[in-house]
Amino acid sequence: MKAFIIALAAVFAGMAIGCGGGGSTGGGTTTTTPDDGTLTTVGDIYGYTLKNAASGMALGIAGQSQTAGASLAQESDATASDAQWHFIPMNNNQYNIENLLTHQLIGISNASSASGAQAVQWADNGTADHLWEFYLLTDGNYLIRNVNSGMYLEDANSNTTSTATIDQAARAGSGTGCTCQEWTLTSTGNAAYPAPKTVSGTGVFVHDPFMMQDPATHTYWLYGTHQTLAYSTDMTTFTYTTQSSADGACSAAVGTAWLTVDQHCPIVGPDFASWSGLQTPPSDNNGINIDMWAPSLLYANGTYYLYYAIPYEPSSGAEAVIGLATATTPFGPWTDEGYVVTSWTNATSALPSPNPWGFTTGTTWNAIDPAPFADASGNWWLVFGSWSDGIRVLQLQSPSNATSASTVGQPVSTDTSTWTKIAYRANGEEGPFIYPYVFNGTQYYYYFAPINTCCSGISSTYRTIVGRSTSPTGPFVDRGGLALTSGGGTILVSSHSNIYGPGGGSVFTDTGSDGNGSTPTFVYHYYDGNANGTPTLGINQLGFTSDGWPYIK
């Protein structure tokens, strides 16, 4: 029917009929050209409602469904929870459009480029049909153009009922253009996400933060990539450990160049002898020190088990090690316990010789971003991985099942076929973290991970997604029902206001200053748009929906 109407408009071009009409002047004809608008930016601080100019109805999700693939719909109530949208900047004046009820993105069914293809919601799997551009019209309305198809979001046939089809179509080449493709954007005045907790001190400038509390003193200890270690007594002011800090002070011999160049103690210092040769030259402090990535810890029976990653350099592939160290305090001194996982994916590069790290040619995973956790039965696990082939989990020897005291924290099996892949996203996923938590009597394992591109300041498109399983080895699914191994993941937090690229996170249970609390707390980094994109510590408490899905508070 739409094609027939467009054909009629072309036939009658120049006649004073319908919205395609032009006028006859001086015996000739003139044909009007639709306003295609000017590519523009839109705000990412607040939620917005999108009303269709033809129908006057608000854009939402059919039946307020959480299911992935649910159709977009329109409704009369612009205050409905599914009628609130967030525009996530993706650079180059492109945006993801996130529904603030379901935290899924507007896309096109099967990523179709065909006219009339249905608009739906889906997890952020990184496909181009999730990218949109906004064109400001002279009447103040907007066209919303799909980057993948080049077509425009519309209320098909200008239908004024909730059963209207929301699809995509081309813009008319003549006439005034259909108002069914025009949208009014109205800020709700409500922040898209709660702001992170206000923090201060020397230790808040961190990447990939992991936080835990000393079980005896309840001091908060903060660990991060690039050997950053800080502490806080109130979870507000974080202080780097130094030679003179009240907690965790290190000597000059331990601190080495981290003290003289970076003005803080390292997590592990001096460099372990077994690190020699992993980076040539060492990647930090002008070639003096080895760099440590994404530290994460477990505590048991008076011992802290520290897992960390070191990328092998120079490298053109996913070559790295995950190491283990132990100590009796949160700040060391640390004992080298060897390597837990290694990766050497680049078959064109010869293995180093000697090879004390146990590199094996042709591994598919990337041995970075380790995060240990204990399940409800006390078994230990390690989740790790990155872009190469997804996220994997393997079982560790716990204090209750270790073959000896010296093997606690090491893999139960060296059979890598038992290292289960639990998540995969072709367009980037890394830094996984699993948080065991009981909700309404059900033991869940909540999976958190950042997706997209990290580490580019306010251009970062990082955001954090969540899934869950009732088993530490999965299967993990998101709230929309998609498997995390198929690109699923419900957005937990995305860029908003001055908070760019929130990711690299972990979750811990805050017991409070007296040890009697029990608050799930999300700790992450973001790039502060108010401070030239400086990486900064973000902290938000977690709440849970009535069906047990986490959200930030």
Secondary structure, 3 states (H helix, E strand, C coil): CHHHHHHHHHHCCCCCCHHHCCCEECCEECCCCCCCCEEECCCCCEEEEEEECCCCCEEEEHHHCCCCCCEEEEECCCCCHHHCEEEEECCCCCEEEEECCCCCEEEEHHHCCCCCCEEEEECCCCCHHHCEEEEECCCCCEEEEECCCCCEEEEHHHCCCCCCCEEEECCCCCCCCCHHHCEEEEEEEEECCCCCCCCECHHHCCCCCEEEECCCCCCEEEEECCCEEEEECCCCECEECCCCCCCCCCCHHHHHHHHHHHCCCCCCCCCCHHHCCCECCCCECCCCECCCEEEEEEEECCEEEEEEEEECECCCCCEEEEEEEEECCCCCCCEEEEEEEEEECCCCCCCCCCCCCCCCCCCCCCCCCCEEEECCCCCEEEEEEECCCEEEEEEECCCCCCCCHHHCCCECCCCHHHCEEEECCCCCECCCEEEEEEECCEEEEEEEEEECCCCCHHHCCCEEEEEEECCCCCCCECCCCCEHHHCCCEEEECCECCEEEEEEEEEEEECCCCCCCCEEEEEEEEEECCCCCEEEEEEEEEEECCCCCEEEC
